[in-house]
Amino acid sequence: MPQIEVMLEVPLKIAAGLASGQLERVGGVVVDAASKQVVAWLREGGQMANNPDLAGGLLKTVLDLSAGGLASNAIGLLDTAVTARSHFLIMQQLQGLSNLVGFAAGIGVLNLGATIISTAVMLKRLGDLEKAIEGLYELVTKEFSQDRRVKLASAIQTAKNAMTFEDNDPRTFQANLAINSLYAARQHIWLEMDNMKGSAGTAENNKLMQDNLLQAMQLDELRSRCLLELNLQSNALEYLTESLGTYRESTRHLIHRHLGEHRAVYFHKSVAESDLMRYFAIEHWLRSEGDRLLEIVLANRHDFWNRDIASESTVAAADKDRRRRRRKRNKASSDDQPHIEALTMSELLIENYQRFEGLHAEIQAIERLRISHSDWENQQNVALAKAEISLDDHNDYVLLVDEDWLADQSDSTAA
């Protein structure tokens, strides 16, 4: 079992590893890029659930260093053609991603550190997201399934009982019941998403599908937590492994909907270079192998001299009503460019998928160490108590670092 040390700042060894690519952030964990061994775990303070504005420094530092995989992907995409200016532009666009996921207590981002996050926080975010989805159904379809609402409410209540009962027997019974109820609720959401796949690619339809995808992830996260409560790590890992492929394909599908068919618009001179780099990074994530830069250029080449795709009539005017409605709902929004907003929504989709991957990596690490979830949770709590930090009262992120890994790195440097 790794010895855990609580950090309020990113250690130099981890910072250097993230910057060089030796280490990678996968959602809420930091792993060795070669062995995929988990070396650090991000944990968020409970106060952020009530006040997202508190989220700050440490997560932003990790994001700026690691880029959530996006900057390193873009640099790899451009290979030797990347210049110092291109690298600067990539890091500049990460500022926006840092701001985006810095509000992790908001309803648009999956939880970090789901194996220790409090049940109250998990359930609150599920409830907040359900309210947002209800509003979108009213806006988009005027329909909201009562059966879905009943299934979801029942599953959440059963999971809450499983997490809060003190006696082992009723706790175990409720956990088993919640595992099945959460699966049924998640399947209901999948059916609704499948029905929406043929819908028009409007901003509202895409947002509704994206929120449904996030809610399905939250339910699977909660279901995994119930399995861990029963010390069924292998079952949780098997379930998450089966889900990863489905979530990746759904994420890819939604990104394609956001970006649309005429992506040559991102090469237009009116688009900032930093946004072009963001587009490259997203396309890189969508494509598994091959000469990605050449593929992207060839895919868009037929539209390079298509003036219409950058004209007011197709890029802006067609979305005029949508933007007007959005401004009414959110006056603070100053982004009136739908193709740029599509980049942000795509980055958020990738971030959520990577956070789900991080949960999988964390449970995989627990299974590999052959320890129980309760032992793992106790060790984290002991480390937090030793550092005199209560996650419930903390208003930022902390980093739990594998002391043995840090020591090995120091020894190898000294040698």
Disulfide bonds with the S-S distance in Angstrom:
none
